[in-house]
Amino acid sequence: MPRPSEALMNEAGDWIAEQLSEEGLMVTGGFVDLVLSMEWDAIEAGAPPDDRPALLQAIIERMRQENVMVGPPPETLSTDGIDTSQIRPVPQQFVEQVLSWEDEFLGFAGITRSA
């Protein structure tokens, strides 16, 4: 299955970040783009597009390998800088929420991940 166009995925990333923000999950568009890119990389490497647990595992593992971390919202930080004790690996729930909103977006666009 071919990866959607870059323009469509950029639009998806912005829309997903907005939806997550409305749910109270503060993530950047860059984080969403990273998750989507890693998802499509996993699909292109042979992960079944309909196997959500396999895709989640592939994304979380790659984030772990690349040392992708999350931290507290910027407004909670002191002027002295980031409290590194609050930086942690990306929770699986964050990735699940991005993929769930991607499903919604792709549904609106008439696209599925199915092979």
N, C-alpha and C positions, 0 to 999 in steps of 0.2 A: 504494500500500500504506500503510495507516495505521500511525502510530508506536505502539508498545506503550504501555500505560498507564504513568503516572508511577510508580505503586507497583511495577510489575513491573521497570521500568528501575532504580529505586532498589535493589531486591533484587539485580538483576543486577550493578549497580555494586559493591555490597558483596561479593558472591560472587567477582566477577572480581578485585577488589583482594586478596582473601584467597588466591586461586589464584596470583596473580602473586607475592605475598609468599612463598608456599611454594616458588616457583621461584627465590627470591632477588632478585626485582626489586621494590624498595621504591618503591611508588607510593601515593599517597593515593586514597581513594575519590573525592575531588573531581576528580582527574586522570582517573580512569576515567569518571566522569559526563560530564566535558567531551568526551572522545573519543566517547562514545556519542551525546551530544547533537549534536556536529558531524557524525557519521555520518548520523544521521537527518535533520538539516538538509540534507545533501547529497542524500540520497535524495528528500526532499520537493522539492528544487530541480531534480530530474530525473536525477540520477546513477543509472545502472542498479544495482539492489540486488545483483545477482549479479556485478558487475564489481569484484572486490576491488582491482585496481590503480587503477581510477578513484576508488574510495572513499578509498583510502590517499592518493592524490595530492590529493584535495579536502581531506581532513583536515589533511595536512601543510601544504598551502598556506595554509589558514585559520589554522593555528597560527602560521605564519611571519608572516602579516598582523597577527595579534593579539599578536605578540611573546611567545608562550608558550615558556618555557624550562624546563630541568631543571638540577638541580645535584646535588652530592654528598649522601650520607646525612648527616643532622644530627649524628650522633655523630662524624663526621670533621672537623667544623668547630672552629675554635679559639674561645675565649671572646671574641675580638676581633670576631667576626662572620663573615660569609660571604666566602670567597675568590672574588671575582667572576670570576676567571680560569677557574674550574671550571664556571661556568654556561654552558650551550650550548643550541642548538635541540633540540627533541624528536627523538630518533632514530626513523626509520621503524619500526625493529624494535619499539619500545615500543607503537606504535599497532597494528602487526600482531598482537602478542601479545594486546592487549586485544580486538581483533576476533575472534581465534581463540577466546578463552575465551567471548566473547559468543555465537559460533556454538554452542558446547557448551551454554551456559545456555539459549539459545532452543530448542535441540533438546530439552532436558529438558522445556521448557514447551510443546513442540509448535508452535512458531512459526518461520517462516522469513522471510528478507528478500525472497524471490522475489516478483516482481510477479504 
